[in-house]
Amino acid sequence: MALDLTANWHPHLRELLSRADPDSARPIRVSTSEPVPPWKSSHVTLLGDAIHTMTPGRGVGAHTALRDANLLRRRLAEPQRHQR
């Protein structure tokens, strides 16, 4: 099925798929949500896949959480830099 769905992909990627063990694949259900309007700011900050729609694999939510935390750190430090 993977090879059928990737017929127009680069041959090197398709080669990886052809060498994969079919018994290692499992179907998963992936769904999406509807966008919501912005909400009032509060003392709660959501990071990573708690706020971003993420696929359930590859550690993407964790990576995004770290990027979000770094952005939050920079934004929280901005007022202090401007007061000096």
PyMOL Python script that loads the backbone (N, CA, C, O; Angstrom):
from pymol import cmd

cmd.read_pdbstr("""\
ATOM      1  N   MET A   1       0.831  -1.181   0.000  1.00  0.00           N
ATOM      2  CA  MET A   1       0.000   0.000   0.000  1.00  0.00           C
ATOM      3  C   MET A   1       0.883   1.256   0.000  1.00  0.00           C
ATOM      4  O   MET A   1       0.589   2.218  -0.710  1.00  0.00           O
ATOM      5  N   ALA A   2       1.965   1.249   0.795  1.00  0.00           N
ATOM      6  CA  ALA A   2       2.842   2.426   0.878  1.00  0.00           C
ATOM      7  C   ALA A   2       3.440   2.736  -0.489  1.00  0.00           C
ATOM      8  O   ALA A   2       3.526   3.900  -0.880  1.00  0.00           O
ATOM      9  N   LEU A   3       3.848   1.711  -1.209  1.00  0.00           N
ATOM     10  CA  LEU A   3       4.426   1.948  -2.536  1.00  0.00           C
ATOM     11  C   LEU A   3       3.376   2.467  -3.513  1.00  0.00           C
ATOM     12  O   LEU A   3       3.677   3.303  -4.365  1.00  0.00           O
ATOM     13  N   ASP A   4       2.159   1.980  -3.394  1.00  0.00           N
ATOM     14  CA  ASP A   4       1.076   2.474  -4.256  1.00  0.00           C
ATOM     15  C   ASP A   4       0.794   3.949  -3.985  1.00  0.00           C
ATOM     16  O   ASP A   4       0.557   4.720  -4.915  1.00  0.00           O
ATOM     17  N   LEU A   5       0.819   4.342  -2.706  1.00  0.00           N
ATOM     18  CA  LEU A   5       0.504   5.719  -2.340  1.00  0.00           C
ATOM     19  C   LEU A   5       1.638   6.698  -2.622  1.00  0.00           C
ATOM     20  O   LEU A   5       1.431   7.911  -2.592  1.00  0.00           O
ATOM     21  N   THR A   6       2.824   6.186  -2.894  1.00  0.00           N
ATOM     22  CA  THR A   6       3.996   7.052  -3.084  1.00  0.00           C
ATOM     23  C   THR A   6       4.596   6.892  -4.474  1.00  0.00           C
ATOM     24  O   THR A   6       5.803   7.058  -4.655  1.00  0.00           O
ATOM     25  N   ALA A   7       3.778   6.577  -5.433  1.00  0.00           N
ATOM     26  CA  ALA A   7       4.266   6.309  -6.795  1.00  0.00           C
ATOM     27  C   ALA A   7       5.077   7.463  -7.383  1.00  0.00           C
ATOM     28  O   ALA A   7       5.986   7.226  -8.178  1.00  0.00           O
ATOM     29  N   ASN A   8       4.771   8.698  -7.011  1.00  0.00           N
ATOM     30  CA  ASN A   8       5.474   9.854  -7.591  1.00  0.00           C
ATOM     31  C   ASN A   8       6.576  10.390  -6.664  1.00  0.00           C
ATOM     32  O   ASN A   8       7.099  11.477  -6.910  1.00  0.00           O
ATOM     33  N   TRP A   9       6.937   9.654  -5.606  1.00  0.00           N
ATOM     34  CA  TRP A   9       7.995  10.072  -4.691  1.00  0.00           C
ATOM     35  C   TRP A   9       9.367   9.716  -5.276  1.00  0.00           C
ATOM     36  O   TRP A   9       9.469   8.934  -6.221  1.00  0.00           O
ATOM     37  N   HIS A  10      10.383  10.287  -4.714  1.00  0.00           N
ATOM     38  CA  HIS A  10      11.757  10.026  -5.154  1.00  0.00           C
ATOM     39  C   HIS A  10      12.081   8.532  -5.007  1.00  0.00           C
ATOM     40  O   HIS A  10      11.693   7.906  -4.020  1.00  0.00           O
ATOM     41  N   PRO A  11      12.786   7.971  -5.980  1.00  0.00           N
ATOM     42  CA  PRO A  11      13.104   6.538  -5.938  1.00  0.00           C
ATOM     43  C   PRO A  11      13.855   6.103  -4.678  1.00  0.00           C
ATOM     44  O   PRO A  11      13.666   4.976  -4.219  1.00  0.00           O
ATOM     45  N   HIS A  12      14.692   6.957  -4.116  1.00  0.00           N
ATOM     46  CA  HIS A  12      15.427   6.571  -2.904  1.00  0.00           C
ATOM     47  C   HIS A  12      14.472   6.360  -1.721  1.00  0.00           C
ATOM     48  O   HIS A  12      14.652   5.434  -0.931  1.00  0.00           O
ATOM     49  N   LEU A  13      13.470   7.217  -1.608  1.00  0.00           N
ATOM     50  CA  LEU A  13      12.483   7.048  -0.537  1.00  0.00           C
ATOM     51  C   LEU A  13      11.639   5.797  -0.760  1.00  0.00           C
ATOM     52  O   LEU A  13      11.300   5.082   0.184  1.00  0.00           O
ATOM     53  N   ARG A  14      11.311   5.551  -2.003  1.00  0.00           N
ATOM     54  CA  ARG A  14      10.526   4.357  -2.313  1.00  0.00           C
ATOM     55  C   ARG A  14      11.330   3.093  -2.052  1.00  0.00           C
ATOM     56  O   ARG A  14      10.770   2.068  -1.665  1.00  0.00           O
ATOM     57  N   GLU A  15      12.636   3.160  -2.262  1.00  0.00           N
ATOM     58  CA  GLU A  15      13.500   2.016  -1.958  1.00  0.00           C
ATOM     59  C   GLU A  15      13.447   1.692  -0.461  1.00  0.00           C
ATOM     60  O   GLU A  15      13.378   0.525  -0.075  1.00  0.00           O
ATOM     61  N   LEU A  16      13.481   2.731   0.374  1.00  0.00           N
ATOM     62  CA  LEU A  16      13.356   2.507   1.822  1.00  0.00           C
ATOM     63  C   LEU A  16      12.038   1.811   2.158  1.00  0.00           C
ATOM     64  O   LEU A  16      11.999   0.884   2.966  1.00  0.00           O
ATOM     65  N   LEU A  17      10.969   2.274   1.526  1.00  0.00           N
ATOM     66  CA  LEU A  17       9.664   1.665   1.777  1.00  0.00           C
ATOM     67  C   LEU A  17       9.639   0.204   1.324  1.00  0.00           C
ATOM     68  O   LEU A  17       9.054  -0.647   1.994  1.00  0.00           O
ATOM     69  N   SER A  18      10.267  -0.080   0.198  1.00  0.00           N
ATOM     70  CA  SER A  18      10.246  -1.454  -0.312  1.00  0.00           C
ATOM     71  C   SER A  18      11.033  -2.407   0.584  1.00  0.00           C
ATOM     72  O   SER A  18      10.775  -3.611   0.583  1.00  0.00           O
ATOM     73  N   ARG A  19      11.991  -1.880   1.350  1.00  0.00           N
ATOM     74  CA  ARG A  19      12.801  -2.718   2.237  1.00  0.00           C
ATOM     75  C   ARG A  19      12.209  -2.838   3.647  1.00  0.00           C
ATOM     76  O   ARG A  19      12.719  -3.600   4.468  1.00  0.00           O
ATOM     77  N   ALA A  20      11.159  -2.105   3.923  1.00  0.00           N
ATOM     78  CA  ALA A  20      10.561  -2.126   5.259  1.00  0.00           C
ATOM     79  C   ALA A  20       9.865  -3.458   5.526  1.00  0.00           C
ATOM     80  O   ALA A  20       9.359  -4.108   4.612  1.00  0.00           O
ATOM     81  N   ASP A  21       9.852  -3.842   6.782  1.00  0.00           N
ATOM     82  CA  ASP A  21       9.157  -5.054   7.198  1.00  0.00           C
ATOM     83  C   ASP A  21       7.670  -4.742   7.305  1.00  0.00           C
ATOM     84  O   ASP A  21       7.278  -3.934   8.147  1.00  0.00           O
ATOM     85  N   PRO A  22       6.834  -5.357   6.478  1.00  0.00           N
ATOM     86  CA  PRO A  22       5.388  -5.066   6.518  1.00  0.00           C
ATOM     87  C   PRO A  22       4.764  -5.315   7.890  1.00  0.00           C
ATOM     88  O   PRO A  22       3.790  -4.654   8.252  1.00  0.00           O
ATOM     89  N   ASP A  23       5.311  -6.262   8.658  1.00  0.00           N
ATOM     90  CA  ASP A  23       4.752  -6.553   9.986  1.00  0.00           C
ATOM     91  C   ASP A  23       5.048  -5.452  11.000  1.00  0.00           C
ATOM     92  O   ASP A  23       4.484  -5.445  12.094  1.00  0.00           O
ATOM     93  N   SER A  24       5.941  -4.512  10.634  1.00  0.00           N
ATOM     94  CA  SER A  24       6.252  -3.416  11.568  1.00  0.00           C
ATOM     95  C   SER A  24       5.281  -2.247  11.415  1.00  0.00           C
ATOM     96  O   SER A  24       5.309  -1.315  12.220  1.00  0.00           O
ATOM     97  N   ALA A  25       4.442  -2.283  10.416  1.00  0.00           N
ATOM     98  CA  ALA A  25       3.489  -1.188  10.163  1.00  0.00           C
ATOM     99  C   ALA A  25       2.176  -1.461  10.885  1.00  0.00           C
ATOM    100  O   ALA A  25       1.686  -2.589  10.923  1.00  0.00           O
ATOM    101  N   ARG A  26       1.627  -0.406  11.449  1.00  0.00           N
ATOM    102  CA  ARG A  26       0.337  -0.491  12.128  1.00  0.00           C
ATOM    103  C   ARG A  26      -0.520   0.689  11.694  1.00  0.00           C
ATOM    104  O   ARG A  26      -0.032   1.816  11.614  1.00  0.00           O
ATOM    105  N   PRO A  27      -1.783   0.440  11.414  1.00  0.00           N
ATOM    106  CA  PRO A  27      -2.651   1.569  11.051  1.00  0.00           C
ATOM    107  C   PRO A  27      -2.950   2.415  12.288  1.00  0.00           C
ATOM    108  O   PRO A  27      -3.154   1.891  13.384  1.00  0.00           O
ATOM    109  N   ILE A  28      -2.970   3.714  12.092  1.00  0.00           N
ATOM    110  CA  ILE A  28      -3.363   4.622  13.165  1.00  0.00           C
ATOM    111  C   ILE A  28      -4.379   5.598  12.606  1.00  0.00           C
ATOM    112  O   ILE A  28      -4.373   5.904  11.413  1.00  0.00           O
ATOM    113  N   ARG A  29      -5.234   6.076  13.460  1.00  0.00           N
ATOM    114  CA  ARG A  29      -6.230   7.057  13.054  1.00  0.00           C
ATOM    115  C   ARG A  29      -5.685   8.446  13.362  1.00  0.00           C
ATOM    116  O   ARG A  29      -5.341   8.740  14.507  1.00  0.00           O
ATOM    117  N   VAL A  30      -5.606   9.288  12.355  1.00  0.00           N
ATOM    118  CA  VAL A  30      -5.158  10.664  12.518  1.00  0.00           C
ATOM    119  C   VAL A  30      -6.323  11.562  12.143  1.00  0.00           C
ATOM    120  O   VAL A  30      -6.909  11.417  11.071  1.00  0.00           O
ATOM    121  N   SER A  31      -6.654  12.484  13.022  1.00  0.00           N
ATOM    122  CA  SER A  31      -7.745  13.404  12.737  1.00  0.00           C
ATOM    123  C   SER A  31      -7.260  14.830  12.922  1.00  0.00           C
ATOM    124  O   SER A  31      -6.164  15.074  13.426  1.00  0.00           O
ATOM    125  N   THR A  32      -8.077  15.740  12.513  1.00  0.00           N
ATOM    126  CA  THR A  32      -7.729  17.153  12.609  1.00  0.00           C
ATOM    127  C   THR A  32      -8.833  17.886  13.352  1.00  0.00           C
ATOM    128  O   THR A  32      -9.953  17.390  13.478  1.00  0.00           O
ATOM    129  N   SER A  33      -8.510  19.047  13.832  1.00  0.00           N
ATOM    130  CA  SER A  33      -9.512  19.829  14.560  1.00  0.00           C
ATOM    131  C   SER A  33      -9.837  21.097  13.787  1.00  0.00           C
ATOM    132  O   SER A  33      -9.108  21.504  12.883  1.00  0.00           O
ATOM    133  N   GLU A  34     -10.926  21.697  14.159  1.00  0.00           N
ATOM    134  CA  GLU A  34     -11.322  22.965  13.556  1.00  0.00           C
ATOM    135  C   GLU A  34     -10.585  24.102  14.258  1.00  0.00           C
ATOM    136  O   GLU A  34     -10.414  24.054  15.476  1.00  0.00           O
ATOM    137  N   PRO A  35     -10.144  25.128  13.520  1.00  0.00           N
ATOM    138  CA  PRO A  35      -9.498  26.273  14.177  1.00  0.00           C
ATOM    139  C   PRO A  35     -10.456  26.929  15.163  1.00  0.00           C
ATOM    140  O   PRO A  35     -11.665  26.974  14.934  1.00  0.00           O
ATOM    141  N   VAL A  36      -9.910  27.431  16.251  1.00  0.00           N
ATOM    142  CA  VAL A  36     -10.715  28.126  17.253  1.00  0.00           C
ATOM    143  C   VAL A  36     -10.249  29.576  17.312  1.00  0.00           C
ATOM    144  O   VAL A  36      -9.085  29.863  17.033  1.00  0.00           O
ATOM    145  N   PRO A  37     -11.135  30.483  17.670  1.00  0.00           N
ATOM    146  CA  PRO A  37     -10.725  31.883  17.769  1.00  0.00           C
ATOM    147  C   PRO A  37      -9.763  32.075  18.945  1.00  0.00           C
ATOM    148  O   PRO A  37      -9.759  31.276  19.881  1.00  0.00           O
ATOM    149  N   PRO A  38      -8.953  33.130  18.896  1.00  0.00           N
ATOM    150  CA  PRO A  38      -8.042  33.394  20.019  1.00  0.00           C
ATOM    151  C   PRO A  38      -8.822  33.569  21.312  1.00  0.00           C
ATOM    152  O   PRO A  38      -9.956  34.048  21.300  1.00  0.00           O
ATOM    153  N   TRP A  39      -8.221  33.186  22.414  1.00  0.00           N
ATOM    154  CA  TRP A  39      -8.856  33.328  23.708  1.00  0.00           C
ATOM    155  C   TRP A  39      -8.082  34.325  24.553  1.00  0.00           C
ATOM    156  O   TRP A  39      -6.954  34.696  24.230  1.00  0.00           O
ATOM    157  N   LYS A  40      -8.710  34.751  25.643  1.00  0.00           N
ATOM    158  CA  LYS A  40      -8.108  35.743  26.529  1.00  0.00           C
ATOM    159  C   LYS A  40      -6.849  35.171  27.179  1.00  0.00           C
ATOM    160  O   LYS A  40      -6.843  34.023  27.624  1.00  0.00           O
ATOM    161  N   SER A  41      -5.795  35.964  27.232  1.00  0.00           N
ATOM    162  CA  SER A  41      -4.555  35.540  27.870  1.00  0.00           C
ATOM    163  C   SER A  41      -4.775  35.271  29.346  1.00  0.00           C
ATOM    164  O   SER A  41      -5.631  35.880  29.987  1.00  0.00           O
ATOM    165  N   SER A  42      -3.982  34.344  29.874  1.00  0.00           N
ATOM    166  CA  SER A  42      -4.059  34.021  31.298  1.00  0.00           C
ATOM    167  C   SER A  42      -2.675  33.594  31.771  1.00  0.00           C
ATOM    168  O   SER A  42      -1.683  33.819  31.077  1.00  0.00           O
ATOM    169  N   HIS A  43      -2.606  32.986  32.937  1.00  0.00           N
ATOM    170  CA  HIS A  43      -1.341  32.532  33.497  1.00  0.00           C
ATOM    171  C   HIS A  43      -0.987  31.124  33.044  1.00  0.00           C
ATOM    172  O   HIS A  43      -0.025  30.541  33.545  1.00  0.00           O
ATOM    173  N   VAL A  44      -1.744  30.567  32.109  1.00  0.00           N
ATOM    174  CA  VAL A  44      -1.505  29.218  31.608  1.00  0.00           C
ATOM    175  C   VAL A  44      -0.887  29.330  30.215  1.00  0.00           C
ATOM    176  O   VAL A  44      -1.381  30.071  29.366  1.00  0.00           O
ATOM    177  N   THR A  45       0.191  28.591  29.992  1.00  0.00           N
ATOM    178  CA  THR A  45       0.833  28.567  28.686  1.00  0.00           C
ATOM    179  C   THR A  45       0.876  27.132  28.194  1.00  0.00           C
ATOM    180  O   THR A  45       1.367  26.245  28.891  1.00  0.00           O
ATOM    181  N   LEU A  46       0.366  26.906  27.000  1.00  0.00           N
ATOM    182  CA  LEU A  46       0.398  25.587  26.381  1.00  0.00           C
ATOM    183  C   LEU A  46       1.595  25.521  25.440  1.00  0.00           C
ATOM    184  O   LEU A  46       1.895  26.485  24.736  1.00  0.00           O
ATOM    185  N   LEU A  47       2.271  24.385  25.431  1.00  0.00           N
ATOM    186  CA  LEU A  47       3.456  24.196  24.596  1.00  0.00           C
ATOM    187  C   LEU A  47       3.324  22.912  23.791  1.00  0.00           C
ATOM    188  O   LEU A  47       2.606  21.991  24.179  1.00  0.00           O
ATOM    189  N   GLY A  48       4.028  22.864  22.665  1.00  0.00           N
ATOM    190  CA  GLY A  48       4.111  21.633  21.872  1.00  0.00           C
ATOM    191  C   GLY A  48       2.772  21.135  21.394  1.00  0.00           C
ATOM    192  O   GLY A  48       1.920  21.911  20.961  1.00  0.00           O
ATOM    193  N   ASP A  49       2.592  19.806  21.480  1.00  0.00           N
ATOM    194  CA  ASP A  49       1.364  19.236  20.935  1.00  0.00           C
ATOM    195  C   ASP A  49       0.147  19.491  21.815  1.00  0.00           C
ATOM    196  O   ASP A  49      -0.959  19.076  21.468  1.00  0.00           O
ATOM    197  N   ALA A  50       0.330  20.168  22.953  1.00  0.00           N
ATOM    198  CA  ALA A  50      -0.823  20.597  23.743  1.00  0.00           C
ATOM    199  C   ALA A  50      -1.547  21.754  23.056  1.00  0.00           C
ATOM    200  O   ALA A  50      -2.730  21.978  23.310  1.00  0.00           O
ATOM    201  N   ILE A  51      -0.856  22.485  22.194  1.00  0.00           N
ATOM    202  CA  ILE A  51      -1.463  23.630  21.516  1.00  0.00           C
ATOM    203  C   ILE A  51      -1.413  23.508  19.993  1.00  0.00           C
ATOM    204  O   ILE A  51      -2.270  24.057  19.302  1.00  0.00           O
ATOM    205  N   HIS A  52      -0.424  22.799  19.469  1.00  0.00           N
ATOM    206  CA  HIS A  52      -0.281  22.632  18.019  1.00  0.00           C
ATOM    207  C   HIS A  52      -0.816  21.270  17.601  1.00  0.00           C
ATOM    208  O   HIS A  52      -0.644  20.285  18.318  1.00  0.00           O
ATOM    209  N   THR A  53      -1.452  21.212  16.466  1.00  0.00           N
ATOM    210  CA  THR A  53      -1.890  19.938  15.929  1.00  0.00           C
ATOM    211  C   THR A  53      -0.652  19.180  15.469  1.00  0.00           C
ATOM    212  O   THR A  53       0.112  19.684  14.646  1.00  0.00           O
ATOM    213  N   MET A  54      -0.448  17.988  15.985  1.00  0.00           N
ATOM    214  CA  MET A  54       0.739  17.197  15.673  1.00  0.00           C
ATOM    215  C   MET A  54       0.341  15.792  15.252  1.00  0.00           C
ATOM    216  O   MET A  54      -0.661  15.252  15.722  1.00  0.00           O
ATOM    217  N   THR A  55       1.127  15.211  14.367  1.00  0.00           N
ATOM    218  CA  THR A  55       0.947  13.795  14.074  1.00  0.00           C
ATOM    219  C   THR A  55       1.475  13.017  15.272  1.00  0.00           C
ATOM    220  O   THR A  55       2.362  13.499  15.976  1.00  0.00           O
ATOM    221  N   PRO A  56       0.947  11.829  15.513  1.00  0.00           N
ATOM    222  CA  PRO A  56       1.339  11.075  16.712  1.00  0.00           C
ATOM    223  C   PRO A  56       2.628  10.279  16.521  1.00  0.00           C
ATOM    224  O   PRO A  56       2.649   9.073  16.766  1.00  0.00           O
ATOM    225  N   GLY A  57       3.666  10.917  16.101  1.00  0.00           N
ATOM    226  CA  GLY A  57       4.916  10.195  15.919  1.00  0.00           C
ATOM    227  C   GLY A  57       6.092  11.125  15.718  1.00  0.00           C
ATOM    228  O   GLY A  57       5.925  12.335  15.569  1.00  0.00           O
ATOM    229  N   ARG A  58       7.268  10.560  15.716  1.00  0.00           N
ATOM    230  CA  ARG A  58       8.528  11.227  15.416  1.00  0.00           C
ATOM    231  C   ARG A  58       8.929  12.278  16.446  1.00  0.00           C
ATOM    232  O   ARG A  58       9.864  13.036  16.187  1.00  0.00           O
ATOM    233  N   GLY A  59       8.285  12.360  17.577  1.00  0.00           N
ATOM    234  CA  GLY A  59       8.692  13.325  18.595  1.00  0.00           C
ATOM    235  C   GLY A  59       8.474  14.778  18.199  1.00  0.00           C
ATOM    236  O   GLY A  59       9.086  15.679  18.772  1.00  0.00           O
ATOM    237  N   VAL A  60       7.613  15.005  17.228  1.00  0.00           N
ATOM    238  CA  VAL A  60       7.391  16.366  16.740  1.00  0.00           C
ATOM    239  C   VAL A  60       6.814  17.261  17.836  1.00  0.00           C
ATOM    240  O   VAL A  60       7.201  18.424  17.948  1.00  0.00           O
ATOM    241  N   GLY A  61       5.906  16.740  18.633  1.00  0.00           N
ATOM    242  CA  GLY A  61       5.317  17.545  19.705  1.00  0.00           C
ATOM    243  C   GLY A  61       6.362  17.972  20.721  1.00  0.00           C
ATOM    244  O   GLY A  61       6.353  19.111  21.187  1.00  0.00           O
ATOM    245  N   ALA A  62       7.270  17.052  21.068  1.00  0.00           N
ATOM    246  CA  ALA A  62       8.332  17.383  22.022  1.00  0.00           C
ATOM    247  C   ALA A  62       9.267  18.442  21.443  1.00  0.00           C
ATOM    248  O   ALA A  62       9.658  19.380  22.137  1.00  0.00           O
ATOM    249  N   HIS A  63       9.615  18.291  20.192  1.00  0.00           N
ATOM    250  CA  HIS A  63      10.490  19.268  19.540  1.00  0.00           C
ATOM    251  C   HIS A  63       9.820  20.647  19.500  1.00  0.00           C
ATOM    252  O   HIS A  63      10.453  21.661  19.794  1.00  0.00           O
ATOM    253  N   THR A  64       8.559  20.672  19.140  1.00  0.00           N
ATOM    254  CA  THR A  64       7.830  21.926  19.082  1.00  0.00           C
ATOM    255  C   THR A  64       7.671  22.531  20.467  1.00  0.00           C
ATOM    256  O   THR A  64       7.707  23.752  20.613  1.00  0.00           O
ATOM    257  N   ALA A  65       7.497  21.695  21.489  1.00  0.00           N
ATOM    258  CA  ALA A  65       7.401  22.202  22.860  1.00  0.00           C
ATOM    259  C   ALA A  65       8.689  22.912  23.261  1.00  0.00           C
ATOM    260  O   ALA A  65       8.642  23.959  23.907  1.00  0.00           O
ATOM    261  N   LEU A  66       9.836  22.355  22.885  1.00  0.00           N
ATOM    262  CA  LEU A  66      11.114  23.001  23.201  1.00  0.00           C
ATOM    263  C   LEU A  66      11.256  24.327  22.460  1.00  0.00           C
ATOM    264  O   LEU A  66      11.727  25.309  23.032  1.00  0.00           O
ATOM    265  N   ARG A  67      10.854  24.360  21.198  1.00  0.00           N
ATOM    266  CA  ARG A  67      10.903  25.615  20.440  1.00  0.00           C
ATOM    267  C   ARG A  67       9.964  26.645  21.055  1.00  0.00           C
ATOM    268  O   ARG A  67      10.316  27.817  21.185  1.00  0.00           O
ATOM    269  N   ASP A  68       8.760  26.198  21.436  1.00  0.00           N
ATOM    270  CA  ASP A  68       7.800  27.104  22.076  1.00  0.00           C
ATOM    271  C   ASP A  68       8.363  27.641  23.389  1.00  0.00           C
ATOM    272  O   ASP A  68       8.238  28.831  23.680  1.00  0.00           O
ATOM    273  N   ALA A  69       8.984  26.761  24.184  1.00  0.00           N
ATOM    274  CA  ALA A  69       9.542  27.182  25.471  1.00  0.00           C
ATOM    275  C   ALA A  69      10.645  28.211  25.266  1.00  0.00           C
ATOM    276  O   ALA A  69      10.752  29.168  26.034  1.00  0.00           O
ATOM    277  N   ASN A  70      11.461  28.022  24.241  1.00  0.00           N
ATOM    278  CA  ASN A  70      12.517  28.992  23.956  1.00  0.00           C
ATOM    279  C   ASN A  70      11.922  30.337  23.538  1.00  0.00           C
ATOM    280  O   ASN A  70      12.395  31.386  23.976  1.00  0.00           O
ATOM    281  N   LEU A  71      10.899  30.314  22.704  1.00  0.00           N
ATOM    282  CA  LEU A  71      10.229  31.555  22.305  1.00  0.00           C
ATOM    283  C   LEU A  71       9.612  32.243  23.524  1.00  0.00           C
ATOM    284  O   LEU A  71       9.732  33.458  23.675  1.00  0.00           O
ATOM    285  N   LEU A  72       8.953  31.471  24.395  1.00  0.00           N
ATOM    286  CA  LEU A  72       8.369  32.038  25.605  1.00  0.00           C
ATOM    287  C   LEU A  72       9.452  32.670  26.474  1.00  0.00           C
ATOM    288  O   LEU A  72       9.260  33.768  26.997  1.00  0.00           O
ATOM    289  N   ARG A  73      10.582  31.993  26.634  1.00  0.00           N
ATOM    290  CA  ARG A  73      11.694  32.527  27.418  1.00  0.00           C
ATOM    291  C   ARG A  73      12.167  33.860  26.857  1.00  0.00           C
ATOM    292  O   ARG A  73      12.387  34.808  27.612  1.00  0.00           O
ATOM    293  N   ARG A  74      12.324  33.941  25.542  1.00  0.00           N
ATOM    294  CA  ARG A  74      12.775  35.193  24.914  1.00  0.00           C
ATOM    295  C   ARG A  74      11.754  36.308  25.115  1.00  0.00           C
ATOM    296  O   ARG A  74      12.122  37.443  25.416  1.00  0.00           O
ATOM    297  N   ARG A  75      10.477  35.987  24.949  1.00  0.00           N
ATOM    298  CA  ARG A  75       9.434  37.006  25.101  1.00  0.00           C
ATOM    299  C   ARG A  75       9.337  37.499  26.534  1.00  0.00           C
ATOM    300  O   ARG A  75       9.127  38.689  26.767  1.00  0.00           O
ATOM    301  N   LEU A  76       9.488  36.597  27.496  1.00  0.00           N
ATOM    302  CA  LEU A  76       9.431  37.008  28.902  1.00  0.00           C
ATOM    303  C   LEU A  76      10.635  37.866  29.277  1.00  0.00           C
ATOM    304  O   LEU A  76      10.539  38.710  30.168  1.00  0.00           O
ATOM    305  N   ALA A  77      11.761  37.659  28.610  1.00  0.00           N
ATOM    306  CA  ALA A  77      12.973  38.429  28.913  1.00  0.00           C
ATOM    307  C   ALA A  77      12.989  39.790  28.222  1.00  0.00           C
ATOM    308  O   ALA A  77      13.733  40.675  28.646  1.00  0.00           O
ATOM    309  N   GLU A  78      12.196  39.985  27.178  1.00  0.00           N
ATOM    310  CA  GLU A  78      12.201  41.246  26.422  1.00  0.00           C
ATOM    311  C   GLU A  78      11.967  42.480  27.288  1.00  0.00           C
ATOM    312  O   GLU A  78      12.731  43.437  27.159  1.00  0.00           O
ATOM    313  N   PRO A  79      10.965  42.520  28.158  1.00  0.00           N
ATOM    314  CA  PRO A  79      10.756  43.738  28.960  1.00  0.00           C
ATOM    315  C   PRO A  79      11.973  44.064  29.831  1.00  0.00           C
ATOM    316  O   PRO A  79      12.288  45.238  30.024  1.00  0.00           O
ATOM    317  N   GLN A  80      12.657  43.055  30.354  1.00  0.00           N
ATOM    318  CA  GLN A  80      13.832  43.293  31.181  1.00  0.00           C
ATOM    319  C   GLN A  80      14.965  43.915  30.358  1.00  0.00           C
ATOM    320  O   GLN A  80      15.677  44.788  30.856  1.00  0.00           O
ATOM    321  N   ARG A  81      15.136  43.486  29.131  1.00  0.00           N
ATOM    322  CA  ARG A  81      16.189  44.045  28.275  1.00  0.00           C
ATOM    323  C   ARG A  81      15.906  45.497  27.958  1.00  0.00           C
ATOM    324  O   ARG A  81      16.837  46.298  27.873  1.00  0.00           O
ATOM    325  N   HIS A  82      14.647  45.859  27.783  1.00  0.00           N
ATOM    326  CA  HIS A  82      14.302  47.234  27.416  1.00  0.00           C
ATOM    327  C   HIS A  82      14.381  48.193  28.609  1.00  0.00           C
ATOM    328  O   HIS A  82      14.480  49.406  28.424  1.00  0.00           O
ATOM    329  N   GLN A  83      14.337  47.659  29.815  1.00  0.00           N
ATOM    330  CA  GLN A  83      14.387  48.513  31.014  1.00  0.00           C
ATOM    331  C   GLN A  83      15.816  48.888  31.392  1.00  0.00           C
ATOM    332  O   GLN A  83      16.012  49.813  32.181  1.00  0.00           O
ATOM    333  N   ARG A  84      16.798  48.213  30.864  1.00  0.00           N
ATOM    334  CA  ARG A  84      18.200  48.487  31.230  1.00  0.00           C
ATOM    335  C   ARG A  84      18.717  49.747  30.594  1.00  0.00           C
ATOM    336  O   ARG A  84      19.873  50.114  30.801  1.00  0.00           O
TER     337      ARG A  84
END
""", "prot")
cmd.dss("prot")
cmd.show_as("cartoon", "prot")
cmd.util.cbc("prot")
cmd.orient("prot")
